[in-house]
Amino acid sequence: MSRPDVTALVTTLRTLLDGPGLAAEATMLRDGWVAALPLLVALRGEVKRLGAWAPHLPPSDGGLGLTLVEFARVSEVLGRSPIGHWLCNCQAPDIGNMELMHTHADASLQGRWLQPLMRGEIRSCFAMTEPEHAGSNPVWMSTTAVRDGDDYVINGHKWFTTGADGASFTIVMAVTDADATPHKRASMILVPMDASGFSIVQNINVMGERGGDHHSHAEVRFDGVRVPATNRIGGEGEGFTLAQARLGPGRVHHCMRWIGICERAFDLMCRRAVTRELSPGEPLARRETIQHWVAESRAEIDSARLLVLEAAQALETRGALGAKEQIAAIKFHTAAVLQRVLDRAIQVHGAMGLTDATPLALWWAHERGARIYDGPDEVHKQSLGRAILKRYAQH
Ligand SMILES: Cc1cc2nc3c(=O)[nH]c(=O)nc-3n(C[C@H](O)[C@H](O)[C@H](O)COP(=O)(O)OP(=O)(O)OC[C@H]3O[C@@H](n4cnc5c(N)ncnc54)[C@H](O)[C@@H]3O)c2cc1C
């Protein structure tokens, strides 16, 4: 079977996002995600018609079967719009759950939950972080899943469960053996959102916005939730091993999405610089400060992309463990580039940069989290620095 033409796919998606996608994006920026949903659903139909659905999934599951490096290029173009990934059904956290369930869920879970998720008929979420414990120490958690006959009974409190509002199931990380070594204590278990004892406490107000549907982060509770033991994904005690495997490709996806955001911000910044006049015939672009911001942004975006593509290549050839250092480096480096480029683009737009006339303000609010989620930057810097220094200490 012939490989998909990734360059053609990128062009197709760019045309969609720059054309009909702009109206849906504008509605989303002005009125929020939920108001834009009818337009977004219609655009998903267009994505399927164009043969661009689920680039990360194998063709046998209705996808395009892209490699990680190929998907990285697609993720960049989709990142140019806050609606891009959702249109192709490769948005986080669903994409991570799909990958996880593909390899580690049994056939009945795949039939009941994974198939409709891959078809885009339902959504899912991932509940790991707890308000009471530092998420940067993931082995420290209070949520438990206790075996009772053929079931698990789950009790716990989680938050920042992205997209829980309207999702059909969550995958929860819960302690199944408190006496095991820290990294063997927890398991991943699928919980239907309509299970008795499960509740969404609230959509958390994040940077002044509660959001809704896929665009939200919830506080959730598990109060004696009973699910069959067959809802476990992977083996008992394998939760952290699976989480690690999920996080490697996930960081490449996020980083390439951030680079897509940077490219859009860069375009907006440059266009504004050449059209906004400080006085007749005196565009902003004539000022050296603006020229420096443009030059610095160009160099920073291009260097971040090279780093991320190299990490994706390393992941594909050497696996998650072999690419550990590159994965740590791209996470904090790209998040920092994203923040600097967005900040410059907003500054060039002046007050307009704070409005919904462009996606800059939305990204500024939503992507501040880039330095926190998927492991705070400081944790990645520490692990990379430690690994490098360890090699020096050996000689
Ligand atoms: C937008 C967003 C979406 C999210 N979505 C999900 C989701 O879907 N599911 C889910 O389970 N979780 C999700 N999270 C939670 C996320 O995984 C946690 O916020 C993250 O792991 C950090 O945990 P924490 O917030 O408890 O911060 P803490 O662990 O309390 O850390 C606070 C700060 O301490 C500093 N710090 C931590 N460790 C070190 C160190 N070793 N050295 C120096 N400084 C350090 C860092 O500056 C860090 O920001 C999301 C978070 C955000 C912001």
The ligand as an SDF file (V2000), in Angstrom:
LIG
                    3D

 53 58  0  0  0  0  0  0  0  0999 V2000
   -4.0460   23.0250   31.0520 C   0  0  0  0  0  0  0  0  0  0  0  0
   -3.7580   21.8020   31.8880 C   0  0  0  0  0  0  0  0  0  0  0  0
   -4.3240   20.5930   31.5020 C   0  0  0  0  0  0  0  0  0  0  0  0
   -4.1060   19.4350   32.2820 C   0  0  0  0  0  0  0  0  0  0  0  0
   -4.7130   18.2690   31.9250 N   0  0  0  0  0  0  0  0  0  0  0  0
   -4.5780   17.1790   32.7240 C   0  0  0  0  0  0  0  0  0  0  0  0
   -5.2970   15.9620   32.4440 C   0  0  0  0  0  0  0  0  0  0  0  0
   -6.0210   15.8530   31.4430 O   0  0  0  0  0  0  0  0  0  0  0  0
   -5.1820   14.9260   33.3250 N   0  0  0  0  0  0  0  0  0  0  0  0
   -4.4090   14.9990   34.4240 C   0  0  0  0  0  0  0  0  0  0  0  0
   -4.3340   14.0150   35.1690 O   0  0  0  0  0  0  0  0  0  0  0  0
   -3.7220   16.1290   34.7270 N   0  0  0  0  0  0  0  0  0  0  0  0
   -3.7920   17.2160   33.9150 C   0  0  0  0  0  0  0  0  0  0  0  0
   -3.1310   18.3960   34.2240 N   0  0  0  0  0  0  0  0  0  0  0  0
   -2.3580   18.4630   35.4560 C   0  0  0  0  0  0  0  0  0  0  0  0
   -0.8520   18.4750   35.2100 C   0  0  0  0  0  0  0  0  0  0  0  0
   -0.4230   17.1990   34.8070 O   0  0  0  0  0  0  0  0  0  0  0  0
   -0.1900   18.9560   36.5110 C   0  0  0  0  0  0  0  0  0  0  0  0
   -0.5650   20.3150   36.6960 O   0  0  0  0  0  0  0  0  0  0  0  0
    1.3270   18.8310   36.4740 C   0  0  0  0  0  0  0  0  0  0  0  0
    1.7290   17.4820   36.5350 O   0  0  0  0  0  0  0  0  0  0  0  0
    1.9760   19.5860   37.6510 C   0  0  0  0  0  0  0  0  0  0  0  0
    1.4190   19.1950   38.8580 O   0  0  0  0  0  0  0  0  0  0  0  0
    0.8770   20.3010   39.8960 P   0  0  0  0  0  0  0  0  0  0  0  0
   -0.0250   21.2160   39.1710 O   0  0  0  0  0  0  0  0  0  0  0  0
    0.3330   19.5650   41.0580 O   0  0  0  0  0  0  0  0  0  0  0  0
    2.1380   21.1480   40.3190 O   0  0  0  0  0  0  0  0  0  0  0  0
    3.1610   20.8120   41.5080 P   0  0  0  0  0  0  0  0  0  0  0  0
    3.6260   19.3950   41.3840 O   0  0  0  0  0  0  0  0  0  0  0  0
    2.5510   21.2410   42.7910 O   0  0  0  0  0  0  0  0  0  0  0  0
    4.3780   21.7460   41.1430 O   0  0  0  0  0  0  0  0  0  0  0  0
    4.2850   23.1750   41.2990 C   0  0  0  0  0  0  0  0  0  0  0  0
    5.5450   23.8180   40.7840 C   0  0  0  0  0  0  0  0  0  0  0  0
    6.6480   23.3720   41.5250 O   0  0  0  0  0  0  0  0  0  0  0  0
    7.8140   23.4250   40.7370 C   0  0  0  0  0  0  0  0  0  0  0  0
    8.4900   22.1180   40.7700 N   0  0  0  0  0  0  0  0  0  0  0  0
    7.9290   20.8950   40.7670 C   0  0  0  0  0  0  0  0  0  0  0  0
    8.8740   19.9440   40.7680 N   0  0  0  0  0  0  0  0  0  0  0  0
   10.0750   20.5840   40.7920 C   0  0  0  0  0  0  0  0  0  0  0  0
   11.4330   20.1570   40.7990 C   0  0  0  0  0  0  0  0  0  0  0  0
   11.7520   18.8590   40.7580 N   0  0  0  0  0  0  0  0  0  0  0  0
   12.4010   21.1110   40.8260 N   0  0  0  0  0  0  0  0  0  0  0  0
   12.0800   22.4350   40.8510 C   0  0  0  0  0  0  0  0  0  0  0  0
   10.8240   22.8850   40.8340 N   0  0  0  0  0  0  0  0  0  0  0  0
    9.8340   21.9800   40.8030 C   0  0  0  0  0  0  0  0  0  0  0  0
    7.3770   23.7350   39.3010 C   0  0  0  0  0  0  0  0  0  0  0  0
    7.6110   25.1040   39.0200 O   0  0  0  0  0  0  0  0  0  0  0  0
    5.8830   23.4590   39.3440 C   0  0  0  0  0  0  0  0  0  0  0  0
    5.1490   24.2370   38.3870 O   0  0  0  0  0  0  0  0  0  0  0  0
   -3.3050   19.5420   33.4440 C   0  0  0  0  0  0  0  0  0  0  0  0
   -2.7450   20.7620   33.8020 C   0  0  0  0  0  0  0  0  0  0  0  0
   -2.9630   21.8910   33.0380 C   0  0  0  0  0  0  0  0  0  0  0  0
   -2.3580   23.1840   33.4630 C   0  0  0  0  0  0  0  0  0  0  0  0
  1  2  1  0
  2  3  1  0
  2 52  2  0
  3  4  2  0
  4  5  1  0
  4 50  1  0
  5  6  2  0
  6  7  1  0
  6 13  1  0
  7  8  2  0
  7  9  1  0
  9 10  1  0
 10 11  2  0
 10 12  1  0
 12 13  2  0
 13 14  1  0
 14 15  1  0
 14 50  1  0
 15 16  1  0
 16 17  1  0
 16 18  1  0
 18 19  1  0
 18 20  1  0
 20 21  1  0
 20 22  1  0
 22 23  1  0
 23 24  1  0
 24 25  2  0
 24 26  1  0
 24 27  1  0
 27 28  1  0
 28 29  2  0
 28 30  1  0
 28 31  1  0
 31 32  1  0
 32 33  1  0
 33 34  1  0
 33 48  1  0
 34 35  1  0
 35 36  1  0
 35 46  1  0
 36 37  1  0
 36 45  1  0
 37 38  2  0
 38 39  1  0
 39 40  1  0
 39 45  2  0
 40 41  1  0
 40 42  2  0
 42 43  1  0
 43 44  2  0
 44 45  1  0
 46 47  1  0
 46 48  1  0
 48 49  1  0
 50 51  2  0
 51 52  1  0
 52 53  1  0
M  END
$$$$
